[in-house]
Amino acid sequence: MARRIAIKPRKEALQDRSKSTVDAIMRATAHILIKRGYQETTTNAIALAAGVSIGSLYQYFPNKEAIVAALLDAHLEETQEWLRRAMIPALEQPLEDAARTLIEGLIAAHRVDPDLHRVFVEELPRIATFARIHELEQETLAMVRTYLEARVPHLAKKRSLDTVAFVIVHAVEALTHGVVLFRRDLLGDPKFVDEVTRLVVRYVED
């Protein structure tokens, strides 16, 4: 039986000094992941780059998987915050404008640290906290479904809103991942947003 790897922190940083230590560990981990890759990232290298002792690191994290999982969790939450902020104006917009608003929000979130996002995409099977990913996916699906129900009410008469929301969310997410991995130049290209918006709108209106 494969050994189960602990990915939860040992303890939560509550005091300012502890928070500074954890922040330094997280920043160092992100830097090493981007420069060296997941396989070459070690707790010793992280501690050295963070300027803390290996003992201090182990006070908070049992292994590198737990640190990377914490980074991923923070990244997912940041991405979701972009979508939550975008959803507020989108609920009052017509379909094409709403699709553009949400797509721009997701692209903006991925543009914050595309190199780190690339590592997460490539290493996700090893480090993912799947319950957290599923939770955020369900929130995103619910937001899109709520929009469709409110702003495109006739759609439910002929198609499943759950299925339509699922296709939209995962199609846009896959395209955004593809840009981060293979076409970074498109992250700031409004024509890319135009194409993805057209894809979503035509799919919904078909």
Residue pairs with C-beta under 8 A, 6 or more apart in sequence:
5 63
5 65
6 62
6 63
6 65
6 66
7 65
7 66
7 69
7 127
7 129
8 62
8 66
8 69
9 60
9 61
9 66
9 70
10 58
10 59
10 60
10 61
10 62
10 66
11 59
11 60
13 19
13 21
13 22
13 60
18 60
21 50
21 52
21 56
21 60
22 60
24 50
24 51
24 52
25 46
25 47
25 50
25 52
25 57
25 60
25 61
25 67
26 67
26 70
26 71
26 74
27 50
28 46
28 47
28 49
28 50
29 41
29 46
29 50
29 64
29 67
29 68
29 71
30 71
30 113
30 116
31 49
32 40
32 41
32 45
32 46
32 49
33 41
33 68
33 71
33 116
33 119
34 115
34 116
34 119
36 45
37 119
38 68
38 119
38 122
38 123
38 126
38 127
41 64
41 68
42 64
43 54
43 57
43 58
43 61
43 63
43 64
43 67
44 54
46 57
46 64
46 67
47 53
47 54
47 56
47 57
50 57
61 67
61 70
65 126
65 127
68 123
68 127
69 127
69 128
69 129
71 116
71 120
72 120
72 124
72 127
72 128
72 129
72 132
73 129
73 132
75 113
75 116
75 117
75 120
76 132
76 133
76 136
77 136
78 109
78 112
79 106
79 109
79 110
79 136
80 136
80 139
80 140
81 109
82 105
82 106
82 108
82 109
83 102
83 105
83 106
83 109
83 140
83 143
84 143
85 105
86 101
86 102
86 104
86 105
86 106
87 102
87 105
87 143
87 147
89 101
90 97
90 98
90 101
90 102
90 147
91 98
91 146
91 147
91 150
91 151
93 101
93 151
94 151
95 151
95 152
95 201
95 204
95 205
96 197
96 201
98 147
98 151
99 196
99 197
99 200
99 201
99 204
100 193
100 197
102 144
102 172
103 172
103 193
103 196
103 197
103 200
104 193
106 172
106 173
106 176
107 176
107 179
107 187
107 192
107 193
110 117
110 176
110 179
110 180
110 187
111 187
111 188
114 180
114 184
114 187
117 180
118 180
118 181
120 127
121 177
121 180
121 181
122 181
137 169
140 169
141 162
141 165
141 166
141 169
144 165
144 168
144 169
145 161
145 162
145 165
148 155
148 156
148 161
148 164
148 165
148 204
149 156
149 161
152 204
155 161
155 164
155 204
164 203
164 204
167 203
168 200
168 203
168 204
171 199
171 200
171 203
172 196
172 200
175 196
175 199
179 186
179 187
179 192
180 187
186 192
